């Protein structure tokens, strides 16, 4: 059919799943296996997204302990997750309870998690982990998860459409009705009427310029805010040092090899080992570099006397307009240091690894030669050239509001994977992969039991869809021009977001950026221009970016206004606080969090261009008297899906 001179396709399904990462595929497979065939899985780019295109030195999957003699339980794992601060107890319990089944399902799908000769799935300790719950299959754990789940989806014949970019969620702010998509192949529009939506769009990677998310990952969180879905813990992120091209965390042995940190002007001149300007003691400097290996995320608690000062020094250098590199070809300080000057921890580690040798590249080769090959495969030879890095956004612990079935505050709209705000200030490494599998399982289970038939008011759907089509086709027409500025605006806004809404947050700069973003949102059709047909998708993406940036920045501003202090991966400038090093700019004057907000969750609601906030107590860890016969009886009645 035609609408406002554009071709429009109509699709009707019970459940629309948006996103082809590990969480989206798992949701689709679960629904199919639960007898739900009236579904469709869509993606803007099937092989894009974070799950398939990211990894780390040793990418971790977090699960219940399944080996050894160390006691563990669902309750203990739930408590670990709950202790991450600003976490709902019922969600933590679900993530713990379904951890083992979700992990073993991946094993059944062929993921080669290490197992000993007796059948125990061995583990190791990761950050914020009191046990040895972490496991891994190497640098590409999430990629192989996605591929395995994709194969299962294909075997189950899950209906799938690629190149559909969600540009509007159909909602009356009480329940969802479906979505409007742009077919990026031909710039036609697709209206999908859906009883349910499972939103597996990943984290809002597109709001930051300095990002370790894959370049093919953008997110679509702003569209959910616009539809009435609340945000929660939007202030809580993980930032860390990462290479710029390719985008990859420089954690683990990349730091433990003790590379040179150098910076140059934009034209490549004036090379300096800038860490030397700050540190007067070589042993102290290199010990902190070493610690960045397994204290990878920027942690404000580790600025004063700890390893996170390295993140700040890199950030400061890039703020000067200089480019920062790791150089593995030469020793720091031209080799004028003694290994014995390192901390006992660093020295002992390198000694045991047999890596007390000259040159970072040789130390890296001894400790982890595949780490060199990884970059070689991506076109960067660490043997001969430096590696550009920056302080980058890596993961959003917060996100969209969910309950213990991963349903949002908007009925029939479920959020899974990183788009869901299931975590708080801290979380164990690898817990996001577990959460994605658990959440998608819970959402599919609830839909199959409770939402398998249509309850939509057809007249209301048509009214909502018509109004939304008028809006999106109006945007497409109004922004078409002989000129094009959509990419320039994107680069400008994402750089500004990295500078003032990243790991370092200054209230005045945030206020200024919000004002600019408000102006672009209000005057979007007049300010934004595209000329090439292939750029229309970027127009809609920029619109989502602006909505997302607005809500995240307002959340940061509200947090600071409510006397929130520096915590997690965020340093809030506070001139009544302390500056740990006199040589740092005054922006780095801050106060450490005192725990006053540990048991509170910040909720954000966007409506009519404004954000409102509610601080509520976390839901406690459930204390159930699970007498077997009672649970069995209710399970027989309704599967305990309520």
Secondary structure, 3 states (H helix, E strand, C coil): CEECCEEEEEEEEEEEEECCCHHHHHHHHHHHHCCCCCEEEECCCCCCCHHHHCCCCCCCEECCCECCCCCCCHHHHHHHHHCCCCCCHHHHHHHHHCHHHHHHHHHHCCCCCCECCCCCECCECCCCCCCCCEECCCCCHHHHHHHHHHHHHHHCCCCEECCEEEEEEEECCCEEEEEEEEECCCCEEEEEEEEEEEECCCCCHHHCCCECCCCCCCCCHHHHHHHCCCEECCCCEEEEEEECCCCEECCCHHHHCCCEEEEECCCCCCCECCHHHHCCCHHHHHHHHHHCCCCCCCCHHHCCCCCCHHHHHHHHHHHCCCEEEEECCCCHHHHCCCHHHCCHHHHHHHHHCCCCCCCHHHHHHHHHHHHHHHHHHCCCCCCCCCEEEEEEEEEECCEECCCCCCECCCECEEECHHHECCCCCCCCCCHHHHHHHHHHHHHHHHHHHHCCCCCCCHHHHHHHHHHHHHHHHHHHHHCECCCCCHHHHHHHHHHHHHHHECCEECHHHHHHHHHHHHHHHHCHHHHCCECCHHHHHHHHHHHHHHHHHHHHHHHHHHHHHCCCCEECCEEECCCCCEECCCCCCHHHEECECCCCCCCEEEEEEEECCEEEEEEEECCCCCCCCCCHHHHHHHHHHHCCCC
